[in-house]
Amino acid sequence: MSFVTHDVTNQPPPLADHDLWAWNRPLRDALAHHLPGYETARLAAMGVEFGRADMLEHARLANVHPPRLKTHDRFGHRIDQVEFHPSYHALMASALRHGLHGAPWAKGAGAHVERAAAFMLFTELEPSVLCPVSMSYAVTPALRANAGITQAWMPKIVASDYDPRFVPFERKSGVTLGMGMTEKQGGSDVRSNTTRAERDGADAWGERYRITGHKWFFSAPMCDAHLVLAQASGGLSCFFVPRILPDGSVNALRVQRLKDKLGNHANASSEVEFHDAIGWRVGDEGRGVPQILAMGALTRLDCALGTAGLMRAALTLALHHTAHRSAFGRRLVEQPLMKNVLADLALESEAATALALRVAVTIDRTEYPGHPEREHEAVLRRVLTPIAKFWICKRGSAFGQEAMECLGGNGYVEEHGEGVMARIYREMPLNSIWEGAANIMALDLLRALRSADVAPALERELAAARGIHPGFDRLAAALPARIDGVTDEIAARALARDVALLMQASLLARHAPRAVAEAFCRARLAQGSDVFGTLPADLPFDALIERARGR
Ligand SMILES: Cc1cc2nc3c(=O)[nH]c(=O)nc-3n(C[C@H](O)[C@H](O)[C@H](O)COP(=O)(O)OP(=O)(O)OC[C@H]3O[C@@H](n4cnc5c(N)ncnc54)[C@H](O)[C@@H]3O)c2cc1C
């Protein structure tokens, strides 16, 4: 007698071998707008690779087999190393091979934008390995302040080889870099850092110090070097601290333990102590915070890009599931209320993609000399980075929850969709917290407003969308006075939100179909809804959903 109790029906097929680039029409349109005629074959190839079934399996394995700290070898020697599953290394190798780390610094115009698009695509595959990848991308502007180290390390920072061996950097074909600011007593207010740095001479890498203290969050400790903040006699300063010293000895950095985190499981986040660790100063004594923030500004961009990528991944899962699952006699995607939810998620996802990519465009136009709009772009780079980080990341968790709900109970189950939806949901809050939580971004916006003439730059950006919707025109018209008048911190989040929404609307007006831009204005600027699926009933839902499917 067979032991079959029932047939399995009404469950979607697995979503694998899915072409991320071909499906992502909003990303393709945004890129074509900013870089007309740009060769996108590399991104197309990445879209295929990052959606491939074997890569999805690597992502799953790297998360269900999290990194393990090995403090000692079997003979009892201290080694302070982290052991990763082979799938982690496979993902890292892919990210570096495709130049998501330091590669754009050795390339020409367009490379930062291409890298940003690639970063979003890779996030759909697996976000947590991108932590060291992002830091390795971001380190270059900060590191430039030390010519000796830049000269020695830059060729390895831009190399596309992933070399995880724990050996001196000269013997490696490629390196990764991290950063350590946060201590137990303060992460946002890093001026409270207690780690000390004592002068220890000078050499080809500049002023050398001995560093003693701790870092409470120190992600990716297997990076080859980290930028670290410590108190020198002249104040809080930034130091380059390699894991292995030029003489081949291991630097005095102890990895105390790995954090047990809500998500981000494939990435190792550690607590460390420095015991007379050797570090070389980067920038001036007392200028540590602005120095390391040259790095932090780019990792903040990656938080926005990463969240846009996670939104896209969650939306794709929701579209896939609702296209195959039926309830009450119709496929879910055909149910009017589900259409409203999916279309609303699609609008949010496209707006996030547009804003995050626009920030990456400012990097491209300010880093490569000779761009005619360099000054304008520099102002936008300064002001849009905290705004995009604040708003996109803040929307991420609500987005992840709604997309999860589209899958019903399956969405909440680790096994379903290879656990991708649950993984996305756990990752979302992280992008909002690290690299400066939402309030810190809003406060940084106030600093940006004090440091540059922001109102005319934003006015120029918004001009493209004038007349698209009365709500847009009203909010845009009021903006210069609000910017001039903003002195009170209590209003900073509201201002950041409104600039983000205006920028998103103006970008959609430039590179999305008019129906998308209008729908966004009606949904986000006119009715101010905070729940997805409450779009006005006369919007072109089918068209919005079809666009999200890549058509
Ligand atoms: C998984 C993970 C990995 C990390 N990896 C690293 C790493 O590699 N290197 C590193 O240096 N750090 C790392 N961090 C630390 C992270 O950057 C900090 O946690 C973050 O900056 C917040 O600092 P905090 O935890 O000390 O919180 P706090 O600074 O105590 O902030 C708590 C809350 O208070 C708010 N707040 C603070 N000041 C103000 C104010 N003036 N006005 C209003 N609100 C305010 C903040 O926005 C936040 O919401 C990591 C964190 C996580 C979770």
The ligand as an SDF file (V2000), in Angstrom:
LIG
                    3D

 53 58  0  0  0  0  0  0  0  0999 V2000
   26.0980   43.7560   12.8200 C   0  0  0  0  0  0  0  0  0  0  0  0
   26.8230   45.0200   13.1360 C   0  0  0  0  0  0  0  0  0  0  0  0
   28.0880   45.2080   12.6460 C   0  0  0  0  0  0  0  0  0  0  0  0
   28.8010   46.3670   12.9450 C   0  0  0  0  0  0  0  0  0  0  0  0
   30.0650   46.5150   12.4540 N   0  0  0  0  0  0  0  0  0  0  0  0
   30.7840   47.6050   12.8130 C   0  0  0  0  0  0  0  0  0  0  0  0
   32.1200   47.7700   12.3790 C   0  0  0  0  0  0  0  0  0  0  0  0
   32.6570   46.9420   11.6370 O   0  0  0  0  0  0  0  0  0  0  0  0
   32.8130   48.8510   12.7900 N   0  0  0  0  0  0  0  0  0  0  0  0
   32.2570   49.7890   13.5960 C   0  0  0  0  0  0  0  0  0  0  0  0
   32.9240   50.7530   13.9450 O   0  0  0  0  0  0  0  0  0  0  0  0
   30.9790   49.6790   14.0290 N   0  0  0  0  0  0  0  0  0  0  0  0
   30.2310   48.6150   13.6380 C   0  0  0  0  0  0  0  0  0  0  0  0
   28.9320   48.4900   14.0690 N   0  0  0  0  0  0  0  0  0  0  0  0
   28.4160   49.4480   15.0200 C   0  0  0  0  0  0  0  0  0  0  0  0
   27.3870   50.4060   14.4880 C   0  0  0  0  0  0  0  0  0  0  0  0
   27.9530   51.2710   13.5520 O   0  0  0  0  0  0  0  0  0  0  0  0
   26.7860   51.1220   15.7160 C   0  0  0  0  0  0  0  0  0  0  0  0
   26.0500   50.1580   16.4280 O   0  0  0  0  0  0  0  0  0  0  0  0
   25.9210   52.2950   15.3310 C   0  0  0  0  0  0  0  0  0  0  0  0
   26.6970   53.3150   14.7590 O   0  0  0  0  0  0  0  0  0  0  0  0
   25.1550   52.8470   16.5270 C   0  0  0  0  0  0  0  0  0  0  0  0
   26.0180   53.0570   17.6180 O   0  0  0  0  0  0  0  0  0  0  0  0
   25.6580   52.4470   19.0510 P   0  0  0  0  0  0  0  0  0  0  0  0
   25.3340   51.0120   18.8850 O   0  0  0  0  0  0  0  0  0  0  0  0
   26.7320   52.7930   19.9980 O   0  0  0  0  0  0  0  0  0  0  0  0
   24.3220   53.1660   19.4670 O   0  0  0  0  0  0  0  0  0  0  0  0
   24.1870   54.6170   20.1420 P   0  0  0  0  0  0  0  0  0  0  0  0
   25.2350   55.5180   19.6330 O   0  0  0  0  0  0  0  0  0  0  0  0
   24.0480   54.4490   21.5910 O   0  0  0  0  0  0  0  0  0  0  0  0
   22.7880   55.0720   19.5310 O   0  0  0  0  0  0  0  0  0  0  0  0
   21.5380   54.5290   19.9910 C   0  0  0  0  0  0  0  0  0  0  0  0
   20.4170   55.3040   19.3490 C   0  0  0  0  0  0  0  0  0  0  0  0
   20.4990   56.6500   19.7420 O   0  0  0  0  0  0  0  0  0  0  0  0
   20.4280   57.4980   18.6160 C   0  0  0  0  0  0  0  0  0  0  0  0
   21.2040   58.7070   18.8780 N   0  0  0  0  0  0  0  0  0  0  0  0
   22.5180   58.8120   19.1520 C   0  0  0  0  0  0  0  0  0  0  0  0
   22.8640   60.0960   19.2920 N   0  0  0  0  0  0  0  0  0  0  0  0
   21.7370   60.8350   19.1210 C   0  0  0  0  0  0  0  0  0  0  0  0
   21.4380   62.2230   19.1480 C   0  0  0  0  0  0  0  0  0  0  0  0
   22.3770   63.1460   19.3450 N   0  0  0  0  0  0  0  0  0  0  0  0
   20.1710   62.6010   18.9060 N   0  0  0  0  0  0  0  0  0  0  0  0
   19.2100   61.7070   18.6840 C   0  0  0  0  0  0  0  0  0  0  0  0
   19.4310   60.3790   18.6470 N   0  0  0  0  0  0  0  0  0  0  0  0
   20.6810   59.9470   18.8610 C   0  0  0  0  0  0  0  0  0  0  0  0
   20.9730   56.6750   17.4630 C   0  0  0  0  0  0  0  0  0  0  0  0
   20.4500   57.1370   16.2220 O   0  0  0  0  0  0  0  0  0  0  0  0
   20.4540   55.2970   17.8240 C   0  0  0  0  0  0  0  0  0  0  0  0
   19.1580   55.1420   17.3310 O   0  0  0  0  0  0  0  0  0  0  0  0
   28.2060   47.3560   13.7490 C   0  0  0  0  0  0  0  0  0  0  0  0
   26.9060   47.1870   14.2270 C   0  0  0  0  0  0  0  0  0  0  0  0
   26.2140   46.0370   13.9220 C   0  0  0  0  0  0  0  0  0  0  0  0
   24.8190   45.8640   14.4580 C   0  0  0  0  0  0  0  0  0  0  0  0
  1  2  1  0
  2  3  1  0
  2 52  2  0
  3  4  2  0
  4  5  1  0
  4 50  1  0
  5  6  2  0
  6  7  1  0
  6 13  1  0
  7  8  2  0
  7  9  1  0
  9 10  1  0
 10 11  2  0
 10 12  1  0
 12 13  2  0
 13 14  1  0
 14 15  1  0
 14 50  1  0
 15 16  1  0
 16 17  1  0
 16 18  1  0
 18 19  1  0
 18 20  1  0
 20 21  1  0
 20 22  1  0
 22 23  1  0
 23 24  1  0
 24 25  2  0
 24 26  1  0
 24 27  1  0
 27 28  1  0
 28 29  2  0
 28 30  1  0
 28 31  1  0
 31 32  1  0
 32 33  1  0
 33 34  1  0
 33 48  1  0
 34 35  1  0
 35 36  1  0
 35 46  1  0
 36 37  1  0
 36 45  1  0
 37 38  2  0
 38 39  1  0
 39 40  1  0
 39 45  2  0
 40 41  1  0
 40 42  2  0
 42 43  1  0
 43 44  2  0
 44 45  1  0
 46 47  1  0
 46 48  1  0
 48 49  1  0
 50 51  2  0
 51 52  1  0
 52 53  1  0
M  END
$$$$
